[in-house]
Amino acid sequence: EDAAYMAECIHPWGAVFGESYGWETPAAERTDKLQVSGYHKWEWVGGLELVFMLQDYYDHTGDREFLRKTLLPAARSFVRFFDCHYRPGPDGKLVMHPSQALETWWDTTNPMPEVAGLHAVIGRLLALPGELLPAADRSYLMGMQTWLPALPIREVEGVRLLAPAARFENKRNIENAELYAVFPFRLVSFEKPEAPLGVEALKRRQDRGPIGWRQEDIFMAYLGLADEARDYVVQRVRKKDPACRFPAFWGPNYDWTPDQCHGGVLMKAVQAMLLQSEGEKIFLLPAWPADWDVDFKLHAPQQTVIEGKVSDGKLTGLKVTPESRRQDVVVNPKFADSDF
């Protein structure tokens, strides 16, 4: 069966950046066919992130042709890569080594981004109705699910928290890989019993800041930390690059100005402060500051539109389209006694 992975630094047509792959030795003469750059050499999470976004698109549109022709083929290839590339250990669970956790930890076993991504993607695929997931795929994915190692957890000063990997060494960058269980894969979020593991990991993260591609604003929103998320998005929106005349170029950032990341994180974080979804549930105002007024109209899964207004800490004018989805809306208790 075909399998695939997606490198981090690729051109729109799929080829790895020459600088990352390495210019010195032609591929035909290499014994190691992987890219030379240690920043991405053993990083495989990109394909899982793509599948997770395809799943979001399907949840929003319900487009079955897209599911059949695009989502499922991509999922098969990217999930199967791990089956082809790694073998189970004595406990029957996959041992992902050699591997790395993003660009930051270069020597790991069972890195959080890949482990969380596999759990999230496979779980969502198996949640599809029987007629939408072929029996052969369901059987394979159920078997693969039994091979998956648990999310890596560590203990610091007697406190349990998410870990970058089951084993991690050789730190080379400033990403918080442990929090990929929060975002993008949302296995740990404010309404789930595992939330304290995410909150503690956020508190104890080694690197931080509201700039560029850093995702703390989104982590905070997914964990329901309204005050912290507010402070970070306010700092983020105030980051004006003095070299630019247009203030919403923001920066200066890690790579260049303007970049797509600084504003992208800002938009994602603000929307997540207002609305998050999980299965059938739509969580409204999960991390919204009580002292912020807002008028909103947002899209949710199943072609649902949520409209409303918060003024002086009260939610008014809630409109859910279609009306049948109103029963799935869960309003933050801070606002739930409002007239809606």
Number of C-alpha atoms within 10 A of each C-alpha: 7 10 16 17 17 18 23 19 17 14 11 7 6 10 12 17 15 15 12 19 22 15 12 9 10 9 14 7 8 9 7 8 11 16 20 17 13 16 20 22 20 22 22 25 24 19 22 27 21 17 24 23 16 19 20 15 17 18 17 15 15 15 11 12 10 14 19 14 10 13 21 19 13 20 24 19 16 24 22 19 18 21 14 12 13 13 15 14 11 8 9 12 16 22 22 24 16 16 22 34 31 29 20 21 24 23 18 21 21 26 32 29 30 28 23 29 27 24 20 20 21 21 14 14 20 17 12 12 9 10 7 15 17 13 11 8 15 18 13 12 20 14 11 19 16 11 18 20 20 13 21 20 17 16 11 10 5 7 11 15 24 28 25 31 27 20 17 19 15 11 14 13 13 15 22 25 24 26 28 28 28 28 23 19 21 20 19 24 25 20 13 11 9 15 20 18 22 27 23 15 23 22 10 12 17 10 12 15 13 22 25 25 19 20 26 25 28 26 27 27 31 28 26 23 20 20 14 16 27 21 12 21 21 13 13 21 18 14 19 16 17 11 12 14 9 11 14 15 20 23 25 19 18 13 11 10 16 18 17 12 17 26 21 13 22 23 13 14 25 18 19 26 26 20 25 20 16 12 10 13 16 22 21 22 26 26 28 28 18 16 11 11 15 14 12 14 13 13 14 21 20 15 13 18 16 21 15 17 17 21 13 10 17 17 23 16 13 15 15 20 14 12 11 9 17 16 11 14 16 17 17 17 11 15 19 14 11 14 10 13
